[in-house]
Amino acid sequence: MARAHTPQRHGLQGHEPQRNGPQGEVTRGTTAPNRLRRVDRWIAATQSGGLRAGPAPLAVDLGYGASPVTTVEFYRRLRAVAPRLEVTGIEIDPDRVAAGRAVIAGGAYEGLSFRHGGFELPVDRPPDLVRAFNVLRQYAEPAAWRAWDDLCARLSPGGVLIEGTCDEIGRRAVWVGLGGDGAGSARPRTITFAAHLATLERPSDLAERLPKTLIHRNVPGERVHALLTDFDRCWATAAPYSAFGPRARWIEAVSLLARSHPVYARPPYGGRGLWRLGEVTLPWSAVAPGDPPARSRRPRPGRTR
Ligand SMILES: C[S@@+](CC[C@H](N)C(=O)[O-])C[C@H]1O[C@@H](n2cnc3c(N)ncnc32)[C@H](O)[C@@H]1O
């Protein structure tokens, strides 16, 4: 597990650009090999069409941490399904950018590069995909909503932001898939829960990995709370399936959940083949906060609030 030196600022309130500098703040650089395997597998399975299209597809790994290891893994996994894809790792900490560049020195990894920057995404064209994992949890909630808007506004048309969090070794993860609405705001589309089933006591254990925009919404009256409560109930009902292993129990619990929540039940986002991996994806509408304007945004021209 690579750990960065001293954490520099936490509970960040915003990400105003330093004058002429990257947007955002240096935060803890914790990372680990193979930690993001679940989300990378999901991206490769669900987004490869978009990553193969177009003359010069580009994916960004934003905030890769003290070691570039997860960026190199991201590159390898996505190039396996989209061989022309270019990948850029972006870090706001210059020492971490130097660590990335050291890995590609001498020409290893054609199409992989590292750049110093932040939410402004300093790349030469709008990316088709941005993965930002374990980055926004260290910001305050309004800043996380605003980062969603800012990042989605910089995607290519049809581009996707995958934003989420996981535990230290990637056994529990939750991520959101988003696009832009064409008017400068993010449009969240999907939410995915993924777990190592042999070590999961109950689905609501995943609540601690909710993205920053949802973590404070896991309270009675909010959709995400109702979803996780119902999922635990389905998990309990599915207990007899444990005799066939935790995967069988999860598949049964997800099937039961699908009776009352809009679980994706067919590929590429759903179905037994994916559920058996300990995954489930739903449309964002299944968890959308009842009162989204915890979202404090920078005023935009022509907008009155
Ligand atoms: C906890 S590490 C996550 C590393 C890796 N993505 C992972 O999940 O293992 C978060 C990293 O995001 C970087 N970071 C935070 N805000 C950023 C921003 N606005 N732009 C670029 N990097 C940022 C921090 O400097 C830190 O290295």
The ligand as an SDF file (V2000), in Angstrom:
LIG
                    3D

 27 29  0  0  0  0  0  0  0  0999 V2000
   -6.6540    8.8000   -2.2090 C   0  0  0  0  0  0  0  0  0  0  0  0
   -5.7300    9.1610   -3.6610 S   0  0  0  0  0  0  0  0  0  0  0  0
   -6.5360    8.0830   -4.7840 C   0  0  0  0  0  0  0  0  0  0  0  0
   -5.5780    7.3400   -5.6690 C   0  0  0  0  0  0  0  0  0  0  0  0
   -6.2170    6.3910   -6.6750 C   0  0  0  0  0  0  0  0  0  0  0  0
   -7.1700    7.0590   -7.5370 N   0  0  0  0  0  0  0  0  0  0  0  0
   -6.8710    5.2240   -5.9750 C   0  0  0  0  0  0  0  0  0  0  0  0
   -8.1040    5.1830   -5.9000 O   0  0  0  0  0  0  0  0  0  0  0  0
   -6.1670    4.3450   -5.4850 O   0  0  0  0  0  0  0  0  0  0  0  0
   -6.4240   10.7690   -4.1470 C   0  0  0  0  0  0  0  0  0  0  0  0
   -5.4760   11.5530   -5.0370 C   0  0  0  0  0  0  0  0  0  0  0  0
   -6.2400   12.5560   -5.7190 O   0  0  0  0  0  0  0  0  0  0  0  0
   -5.4330   13.7020   -5.8620 C   0  0  0  0  0  0  0  0  0  0  0  0
   -6.3200   14.8440   -6.1010 N   0  0  0  0  0  0  0  0  0  0  0  0
   -7.1840   15.4220   -5.2410 C   0  0  0  0  0  0  0  0  0  0  0  0
   -7.8480   16.4420   -5.8520 N   0  0  0  0  0  0  0  0  0  0  0  0
   -7.3870   16.4810   -7.1160 C   0  0  0  0  0  0  0  0  0  0  0  0
   -7.6900   17.3020   -8.2320 C   0  0  0  0  0  0  0  0  0  0  0  0
   -8.5980   18.2730   -8.1510 N   0  0  0  0  0  0  0  0  0  0  0  0
   -7.0490   17.0730   -9.3840 N   0  0  0  0  0  0  0  0  0  0  0  0
   -6.1190   16.0860   -9.4800 C   0  0  0  0  0  0  0  0  0  0  0  0
   -5.7710   15.2690   -8.4570 N   0  0  0  0  0  0  0  0  0  0  0  0
   -6.4120   15.4660   -7.2930 C   0  0  0  0  0  0  0  0  0  0  0  0
   -4.6870   13.7680   -4.5580 C   0  0  0  0  0  0  0  0  0  0  0  0
   -3.5260   14.5660   -4.6750 O   0  0  0  0  0  0  0  0  0  0  0  0
   -4.3950   12.2990   -4.2810 C   0  0  0  0  0  0  0  0  0  0  0  0
   -3.1320   11.9430   -4.7930 O   0  0  0  0  0  0  0  0  0  0  0  0
  1  2  1  0
  2  3  1  0
  2 10  1  0
  3  4  1  0
  4  5  1  0
  5  6  1  0
  5  7  1  0
  7  8  2  0
  7  9  1  0
 10 11  1  0
 11 12  1  0
 11 26  1  0
 12 13  1  0
 13 14  1  0
 13 24  1  0
 14 15  1  0
 14 23  1  0
 15 16  2  0
 16 17  1  0
 17 18  1  0
 17 23  2  0
 18 19  1  0
 18 20  2  0
 20 21  1  0
 21 22  2  0
 22 23  1  0
 24 25  1  0
 24 26  1  0
 26 27  1  0
M  CHG  2   2   1   9  -1
M  END
$$$$
